[in-house]
Amino acid sequence: MFLITGATGVVGRETVRLLVEQGAKVAAVSRNPHSHFSAGTELVHPAEVATLDEVEGILLSPRAAGPQAADLMARARERGARRVVVLSATTVQYPAGLARFRQQFQAAEDLATGSGLDWTVLRCADFAANTLAWTGQVQATGTVRGAYPQARTATVDERDIAAVAALALTDPRHAGQTYLLTGEQSLSQPEKVAALGAALGRTLTFTEATPEEIRRGMLAAGLPDEVPDRLLGSLADYARNPGPTTETVRRLLGRPARTYAVWAVDHRAAFAAGGDR
């Protein structure tokens, strides 16, 4: 059995699907008893993790597991778990943004590498799914407002992260490895908006705003301080030095990483008027 924390997130949910397709038993950790997953998936409340038997591997999402991460791994190991795959960030290796966020990922990596389990670390670039935050602007005006238009990152498709996670969970040859997962194209926000417009068959525009304007808008929308702090801090640094670009996905999966343009086509319904994520 594979235990997936953060199972309702974009990486966790896709990892569950891939493992189930491979015929694996999967326990999806969620606090929502009404969460829906692929047939054959066992839905597990975080408080029930300690009762599971025959756990072979864990996908550890630090944000989902929170302060219980160390205890979760220890209990899983006691019940026979052999490996853990931890979702981390490229900023651990290529610092960008506020140090406290980088330190949180580093702490999660340290927990995994010191857990006594075989471990694999996935240091991920920004997710393509992060641009779903533009949905309201695209639907309402066709204009996306953002700070630091010159910032460039090799955005990674969360489905590629999930594919690597499923591989690392099921193949012991990936034990002890740290993988830097990015897309293969370094794109600015205006370039992503243009790709999204092409997928929708309409012209979208990007308008530069000051960091403070973006911060105020995000806070007015009810987002916690952490969200603009994380986003704007990273973008400020990527405006000076682009984020890393690798071919790790290609090397591990035997095919190129999905492009943002492909992601945009596959998710265009979410951005269309009346779209449903």
Secondary structure in CASP SS format (residue, H / E / C, confidence):
PFRMAT SS
TARGET T0000
AUTHOR 0000-0000-0000
METHOD secondary structure of the structure
MODEL  1
M C 1.00
F E 1.00
L E 1.00
I E 1.00
T C 1.00
G C 1.00
A C 1.00
T C 1.00
G C 1.00
V H 1.00
V H 1.00
G H 1.00
R H 1.00
E H 1.00
T H 1.00
V H 1.00
R H 1.00
L H 1.00
L H 1.00
V H 1.00
E H 1.00
Q C 1.00
G C 1.00
A C 1.00
K C 1.00
V E 1.00
A E 1.00
A E 1.00
V E 1.00
S C 1.00
R C 1.00
N C 1.00
P C 1.00
H C 1.00
S C 1.00
H C 1.00
F C 1.00
S C 1.00
A C 1.00
G C 1.00
T E 1.00
E E 1.00
L E 1.00
V E 1.00
H C 1.00
P H 1.00
A H 1.00
E H 1.00
V H 1.00
A H 1.00
T H 1.00
L C 1.00
D C 1.00
E C 1.00
V C 1.00
E C 1.00
G E 1.00
I E 1.00
L E 1.00
L E 1.00
S C 1.00
P H 1.00
R H 1.00
A H 1.00
A H 1.00
G H 1.00
P H 1.00
Q H 1.00
A H 1.00
A H 1.00
D H 1.00
L H 1.00
M H 1.00
A H 1.00
R H 1.00
A H 1.00
R H 1.00
E H 1.00
R C 1.00
G C 1.00
A C 1.00
R C 1.00
R E 1.00
V E 1.00
V E 1.00
V E 1.00
L E 1.00
S E 1.00
A E 1.00
T H 1.00
T H 1.00
V H 1.00
Q C 1.00
Y C 1.00
P C 1.00
A C 1.00
G C 1.00
L C 1.00
A H 1.00
R H 1.00
F H 1.00
R H 1.00
Q H 1.00
Q H 1.00
F H 1.00
Q H 1.00
A H 1.00
A H 1.00
E H 1.00
D H 1.00
L H 1.00
A H 1.00
T H 1.00
G C 1.00
S C 1.00
G C 1.00
L C 1.00
D E 1.00
W E 1.00
T E 1.00
V E 1.00
L E 1.00
R E 1.00
C E 1.00
A C 1.00
D C 1.00
F E 1.00
A H 1.00
A H 1.00
N H 1.00
T H 1.00
L H 1.00
A H 1.00
W H 1.00
T H 1.00
G H 1.00
Q H 1.00
V H 1.00
Q H 1.00
A H 1.00
T C 1.00
G C 1.00
T E 1.00
V E 1.00
R E 1.00
G E 1.00
A C 1.00
Y C 1.00
P C 1.00
Q C 1.00
A C 1.00
R E 1.00
T E 1.00
A C 1.00
T C 1.00
V E 1.00
D C 1.00
E H 1.00
R H 1.00
D H 1.00
I H 1.00
A H 1.00
A H 1.00
V H 1.00
A H 1.00
A H 1.00
L H 1.00
A H 1.00
L H 1.00
T H 1.00
D C 1.00
P H 1.00
R H 1.00
H H 1.00
A C 1.00
G C 1.00
Q E 1.00
T E 1.00
Y E 1.00
L E 1.00
L E 1.00
T C 1.00
G C 1.00
E C 1.00
Q C 1.00
S C 1.00
L E 1.00
S E 1.00
Q H 1.00
P H 1.00
E H 1.00
K H 1.00
V H 1.00
A H 1.00
A H 1.00
L H 1.00
G H 1.00
A H 1.00
A H 1.00
L H 1.00
G C 1.00
R C 1.00
T C 1.00
L C 1.00
T E 1.00
F E 1.00
T E 1.00
E E 1.00
A C 1.00
T C 1.00
P H 1.00
E H 1.00
E H 1.00
I H 1.00
R H 1.00
R H 1.00
G H 1.00
M H 1.00
L H 1.00
A H 1.00
A C 1.00
G C 1.00
L C 1.00
P C 1.00
D C 1.00
E H 1.00
V H 1.00
P H 1.00
D H 1.00
R H 1.00
L H 1.00
L H 1.00
G H 1.00
S H 1.00
L H 1.00
A H 1.00
D H 1.00
Y H 1.00
A H 1.00
R H 1.00
N C 1.00
P C 1.00
G C 1.00
P C 1.00
T C 1.00
T C 1.00
E C 1.00
T H 1.00
V H 1.00
R H 1.00
R H 1.00
L H 1.00
L H 1.00
G C 1.00
R C 1.00
P C 1.00
A C 1.00
R C 1.00
T C 1.00
Y H 1.00
A H 1.00
V H 1.00
W H 1.00
A H 1.00
V H 1.00
D H 1.00
H C 1.00
R H 1.00
A H 1.00
A H 1.00
F H 1.00
A C 1.00
A C 1.00
G C 1.00
G C 1.00
D C 1.00
R C 1.00
END
